[in-house]
Amino acid sequence: MKMILTAVLAAMLVIPARADENAAVPAKSGWSDFFKNLKSTLAQSAVGGERKKGRGAQGVAAVRGAGQAKKNIADPNEPGLKGDSRSAKAKKELGYDLKLEAAVDLLGQGKLDEGLEALESFKADHPKHRAEDVAKAIEGAKAMIAERSTGTTAPKE
């Protein structure tokens, strides 16, 4: 009997404390999580584009035999283009991602109006680059501005 009474008293002491802990947690906007995930998506490795996926080591055969005069061989002392079109495209997209990341950083710092302007400017300049992410980021920035002006936090859709 004493054990049952002790268990009931312990349960009564624990249950209100747990309810108070849950009530004390403030509501958090789901948009901040979205922007954190977007920022981590935009962060890229310095050598990420240079690695070839799915390919092992490759060998190059040595050329023996007749001398190699200047038959269709590029002169190493002649100025020319470096890299290929794939690396040029990767560099260009990395630059776009850096601009987008700067706009997301503004939102993370609490500069919502400037961040929204930067996102809309980015969308106007580069309409096809990460179009879905940019559109959702603009929607989120507008929602965060609305939350700030009303003082409430609405849950994310």
C-alpha positions in Angstrom: 0.0 0.0 0.0 2.8 2.4 0.9 4.5 1.7 -2.5 1.3 2.5 -4.4 0.9 5.7 -2.5 4.5 6.7 -3.1 4.2 6.0 -6.8 1.1 8.1 -7.1 2.7 11.0 -5.2 5.8 10.8 -7.4 3.7 10.8 -10.6 1.8 13.8 -9.4 5.0 15.7 -8.7 6.5 14.8 -12.1 3.5 15.5 -14.4 3.0 19.2 -13.7 6.7 19.9 -14.0 6.8 18.3 -17.5 3.7 20.3 -18.6 5.5 23.5 -17.4 8.6 22.7 -19.3 6.7 22.2 -22.5 4.8 25.5 -22.0 8.0 27.5 -21.4 9.5 26.6 -24.8 8.8 29.6 -27.1 7.3 29.0 -30.6 10.0 29.1 -33.3 9.5 30.0 -36.9 10.1 27.2 -39.4 11.6 29.7 -41.8 14.8 30.0 -39.8 15.4 26.2 -40.3 14.7 26.6 -44.0 17.3 29.4 -44.3 19.9 27.4 -42.3 19.4 24.4 -44.6 19.6 26.6 -47.7 22.9 28.2 -46.4 24.4 24.8 -45.8 23.3 23.7 -49.3 25.0 26.7 -50.9 28.3 26.1 -49.0 30.5 24.1 -51.2 33.8 22.4 -50.9 36.8 24.2 -52.5 37.6 21.1 -54.6 34.1 19.8 -55.0 33.8 20.6 -58.7 37.3 19.4 -59.6 36.7 15.8 -58.4 35.5 13.4 -61.0 32.9 11.1 -59.5 32.7 7.5 -60.4 36.1 7.4 -62.2 39.2 5.7 -61.0 42.8 6.5 -61.8 43.6 6.7 -65.5 46.9 6.2 -67.2 48.4 8.1 -70.1 50.4 6.2 -72.7 53.9 7.5 -73.6 54.5 8.5 -77.2 57.6 6.9 -78.8 58.8 6.9 -82.2 58.9 9.8 -84.6 59.8 13.2 -83.3 57.0 15.5 -82.4 57.6 18.7 -84.3 55.1 21.5 -84.1 52.3 19.5 -85.7 49.1 20.7 -84.2 50.7 20.9 -80.8 50.1 24.0 -78.7 53.1 26.0 -77.8 53.5 26.1 -74.0 54.9 29.6 -74.1 51.9 30.9 -76.1 49.2 32.5 -74.0 45.9 30.6 -74.2 42.8 29.6 -72.4 43.0 27.5 -69.3 40.4 25.1 -68.1 37.4 23.8 -69.9 33.8 24.9 -70.4 32.6 22.7 -67.5 35.0 24.4 -65.0 34.0 27.8 -66.3 30.3 27.0 -65.8 31.1 25.7 -62.3 32.9 28.9 -61.4 30.1 31.0 -62.7 27.5 29.0 -60.7 29.7 29.3 -57.6 29.7 33.1 -58.0 25.9 33.0 -58.2 25.7 30.8 -55.1 28.0 33.3 -53.2 25.6 36.2 -54.1 22.6 34.1 -52.9 24.4 33.1 -49.8 25.1 36.7 -49.0 21.4 37.5 -49.2 20.6 34.5 -47.0 23.2 35.8 -44.5 21.4 39.1 -44.3 18.2 37.3 -43.3 20.1 35.3 -40.7 21.4 38.5 -39.2 17.9 39.8 -38.8 18.2 42.4 -41.6 14.9 41.2 -43.2 14.2 44.1 -45.5 17.7 44.2 -46.9 17.7 40.4 -47.3 14.4 40.5 -49.2 15.7 43.2 -51.5 18.9 41.2 -52.2 16.8 38.1 -52.9 14.5 40.0 -55.3 17.5 41.6 -57.0 19.2 38.1 -57.4 16.0 36.7 -58.9 15.8 39.6 -61.4 19.5 39.2 -62.4 19.6 35.4 -62.5 16.0 34.1 -63.0 17.0 30.5 -63.8 19.6 29.8 -61.1 18.1 27.8 -58.2 14.7 29.3 -59.1 12.7 27.2 -56.7 15.0 27.9 -53.8 15.0 31.6 -54.5 11.2 31.8 -54.8 10.8 29.9 -51.5 13.4 32.1 -49.8 11.5 35.2 -51.0 8.3 33.8 -49.6 10.0 33.0 -46.3 11.5 36.4 -46.1 8.1 38.0 -46.6 6.5 35.7 -44.0 9.2 36.6 -41.5 8.6 40.3 -42.1 4.9 39.8 -41.6 5.6 37.9 -38.4 7.8 40.7 -37.2 5.2 43.4 -37.9 2.4 41.4 -36.2 4.6 40.1 -33.4 3.4 36.5 -33.8 5.0 33.4 -35.1 2.9 31.5 -37.6 3.9 27.9 -38.4 5.4 27.1 -41.7 3.2 25.4 -44.3 
